[in-house]
Amino acid sequence: MNNCFCLSKHNNLLSWYTELLGPVLLGAKPAEILSFPQRKDNDMIVTQKVKELFGGSKQIYFKEMSYCGKCIKLFFYNPVILDRTLREKRNLKFLQLMGYPKEYSFDSYLAHLINKINLGIIPDEIGIFLGYPLKDVLGFIGHPSLKLTKVDAWRVYGDTRLSDQTRNSFREAREEMKRMLQVKSPESIVLSA
């Protein structure tokens, strides 16, 4: 298994996933959702290796979901940053309007989101969990006063300053992780984070 081409293809696919999840590991982003197709044996090997790597992390956790029988989705999250994001007054009010429990509990909000995904729905409010500004989530849903301004890492609505600042913090964290991976293995980074 250690000689599997799929694992050494990008100087270790685990490095690529560690870089991709760098903003979550470094606390710049509350969460990320990744899809893992399960069509071939190699797909299942990659999925298992990623789960093994991040299963040992004290910084980020993940929830596994089967999505429409086509793939496995892993929702990676930094519980401290995600809890802080969900507790923001405007985010909390919005999520309650979207059917989340009136009484906030981190576990119940996370379970509510995961239940929707398990039903084959990627809900619009996932943007809040992923750290996108509320105005961009509202614009994406179709709020009439928010006009599409640009498309960069996501659809930006209205004033771009907050969105640009958020995007830049995500990019900087990913670049930092890329630099860390030049001197450390994914395993040492994930386990020491």
C-alpha positions as CSV (number, residue, x, y, z in Angstrom):
1,M,0.0,0.0,0.0
2,N,2.9,2.4,0.7
3,N,4.0,2.0,-3.0
4,C,0.5,2.9,-4.3
5,F,0.8,5.4,-7.2
6,C,-2.2,7.4,-6.0
7,L,-0.5,8.1,-2.7
8,S,2.8,9.3,-4.1
9,K,1.5,11.1,-7.2
10,H,1.6,14.6,-5.7
11,N,4.6,14.0,-3.5
12,N,2.1,12.4,-1.3
13,L,-1.5,13.2,-1.7
14,L,-1.6,13.6,2.1
15,S,0.5,16.7,1.7
16,W,-2.0,18.1,-0.7
17,Y,-4.9,17.5,1.6
18,T,-3.0,18.9,4.6
19,E,-2.3,22.1,2.5
20,L,-6.0,22.3,1.5
21,L,-7.0,22.0,5.1
22,G,-4.3,24.4,6.3
23,P,-6.7,27.3,6.9
24,V,-8.8,25.0,9.2
25,L,-5.7,23.6,11.0
26,L,-4.3,27.1,11.5
27,G,-7.6,28.5,12.7
28,A,-8.2,30.9,9.8
29,K,-11.3,29.0,8.6
30,P,-13.9,27.2,10.8
31,A,-14.5,24.3,8.5
32,E,-14.1,22.7,5.1
33,I,-16.1,20.0,3.3
34,L,-14.3,17.6,0.9
35,S,-15.7,15.0,-1.4
36,F,-14.1,11.6,-1.9
37,P,-15.4,9.6,-4.9
38,Q,-15.6,5.8,-4.2
39,R,-15.5,4.4,-7.7
40,K,-12.2,2.6,-7.6
41,D,-10.1,0.8,-5.0
42,N,-7.5,3.7,-5.1
43,D,-10.3,6.1,-4.1
44,M,-11.1,4.1,-1.0
45,I,-7.4,3.9,-0.1
46,V,-7.0,7.7,-0.4
47,T,-10.1,8.2,1.7
48,Q,-8.9,5.9,4.4
49,K,-5.4,7.4,4.5
50,V,-6.9,10.9,4.9
51,K,-9.2,9.7,7.7
52,E,-6.3,8.0,9.5
53,L,-4.1,11.2,9.2
54,F,-6.7,13.6,10.5
55,G,-8.2,11.1,13.0
56,G,-5.2,11.8,15.2
57,S,-5.5,15.6,15.2
58,K,-6.3,17.5,18.4
59,Q,-7.0,20.6,16.4
60,I,-9.5,19.6,13.8
61,Y,-12.2,16.9,13.7
62,F,-14.3,15.5,11.0
63,K,-17.7,14.0,10.4
64,E,-18.2,11.4,7.6
65,M,-21.3,11.4,5.4
66,S,-22.4,9.2,2.5
67,Y,-23.7,11.5,-0.1
68,C,-26.3,10.2,-2.6
69,G,-24.4,6.9,-2.7
70,K,-21.8,8.5,-5.1
71,C,-19.2,9.7,-2.7
72,I,-18.1,10.1,0.8
73,K,-18.0,13.7,2.2
74,L,-15.8,14.6,5.1
75,F,-16.7,17.7,7.0
76,F,-13.5,18.9,8.7
77,Y,-13.9,21.5,11.5
78,N,-12.0,23.4,14.1
79,P,-14.4,23.2,17.0
80,V,-13.2,26.4,18.7
81,I,-13.3,28.5,15.6
82,L,-16.5,27.0,14.3
83,D,-18.2,27.5,17.7
84,R,-17.1,31.1,17.7
85,T,-18.4,31.6,14.2
86,L,-21.8,30.0,14.9
87,R,-22.2,32.1,18.1
88,E,-21.8,35.4,16.3
89,K,-25.1,37.1,16.9
90,R,-26.0,37.7,13.2
91,N,-25.0,34.2,12.2
92,L,-26.9,32.7,15.1
93,K,-30.1,34.6,14.2
94,F,-29.8,33.7,10.5
95,L,-29.3,30.0,11.3
96,Q,-32.3,30.0,13.6
97,L,-34.4,31.5,10.8
98,M,-33.1,28.6,8.6
99,G,-34.6,26.0,11.1
100,Y,-31.7,25.5,13.5
101,P,-32.7,25.1,17.2
102,K,-33.6,28.3,19.0
103,E,-31.4,27.1,21.9
104,Y,-27.8,27.1,20.7
105,S,-25.7,24.1,21.2
106,F,-22.6,23.4,19.1
107,D,-23.4,19.7,18.9
108,S,-27.0,20.3,17.9
109,Y,-26.1,22.8,15.2
110,L,-23.5,20.6,13.8
111,A,-25.8,17.6,13.9
112,H,-28.5,19.6,12.1
113,L,-26.1,20.4,9.2
114,I,-24.8,16.9,9.0
115,N,-28.4,15.5,8.9
116,K,-29.2,17.7,5.9
117,I,-26.1,16.5,4.1
118,N,-26.9,12.9,4.9
119,L,-30.3,13.5,3.2
120,G,-28.5,14.5,0.0
121,I,-28.8,18.3,0.6
122,I,-25.9,20.7,0.6
123,P,-27.8,23.6,2.3
124,D,-27.0,27.2,1.4
125,E,-26.3,28.0,5.1
126,I,-23.2,25.8,4.9
127,G,-21.4,29.0,3.9
128,I,-21.6,30.2,7.5
129,F,-20.0,27.0,8.7
130,L,-17.3,27.4,6.1
131,G,-16.5,30.9,7.3
132,Y,-18.0,33.0,4.4
133,P,-19.4,36.4,5.4
134,L,-23.1,36.3,6.1
135,K,-23.8,38.9,3.5
136,D,-22.4,36.6,0.8
137,V,-24.5,33.7,2.1
138,L,-27.6,35.9,2.0
139,G,-26.7,37.1,-1.5
140,F,-26.3,33.6,-2.7
141,I,-29.7,32.6,-1.3
142,G,-31.1,35.6,-3.3
143,H,-31.6,38.5,-0.9
144,P,-32.9,41.2,-3.2
145,S,-30.7,44.1,-1.8
146,L,-27.4,42.2,-2.3
147,K,-26.1,42.2,-5.9
148,L,-23.4,39.9,-7.1
149,T,-20.2,42.0,-7.1
150,K,-17.6,39.3,-8.2
151,V,-16.7,35.7,-8.2
152,D,-13.4,34.8,-6.6
153,A,-13.1,31.9,-4.2
154,W,-16.9,32.2,-3.8
155,R,-19.7,34.5,-5.0
156,V,-19.2,37.9,-3.4
157,Y,-22.3,40.2,-2.9
158,G,-22.3,43.9,-2.0
159,D,-19.3,45.6,-0.6
160,T,-16.2,43.4,-1.3
161,R,-14.0,44.5,1.6
162,L,-15.0,42.0,4.3
163,S,-15.1,39.2,1.6
164,D,-11.6,40.1,0.4
165,Q,-10.3,40.2,3.9
166,T,-11.7,36.8,4.7
167,R,-10.5,35.3,1.4
168,N,-7.0,36.7,2.0
169,S,-6.8,35.2,5.5
170,F,-7.8,31.8,4.0
171,R,-5.1,32.1,1.3
172,E,-2.4,33.3,3.7
173,A,-3.1,30.3,6.0
174,R,-2.9,27.9,3.0
175,E,0.4,29.5,1.9
176,E,1.7,29.2,5.4
177,M,0.8,25.5,5.4
178,K,2.5,25.1,2.1
179,R,5.7,26.5,3.6
180,M,5.4,24.2,6.6
181,L,5.1,21.2,4.4
182,Q,8.4,22.0,2.8
183,V,10.1,21.2,6.1
184,K,7.7,18.8,7.9
185,S,5.6,15.8,7.0
186,P,1.8,16.0,7.0
187,E,1.8,13.6,9.9
188,S,4.0,15.8,12.1
189,I,2.0,18.9,11.2
190,V,-1.4,17.4,11.9
191,L,-0.3,15.7,15.1
192,S,1.5,18.8,16.5
193,A,-1.3,21.3,15.6
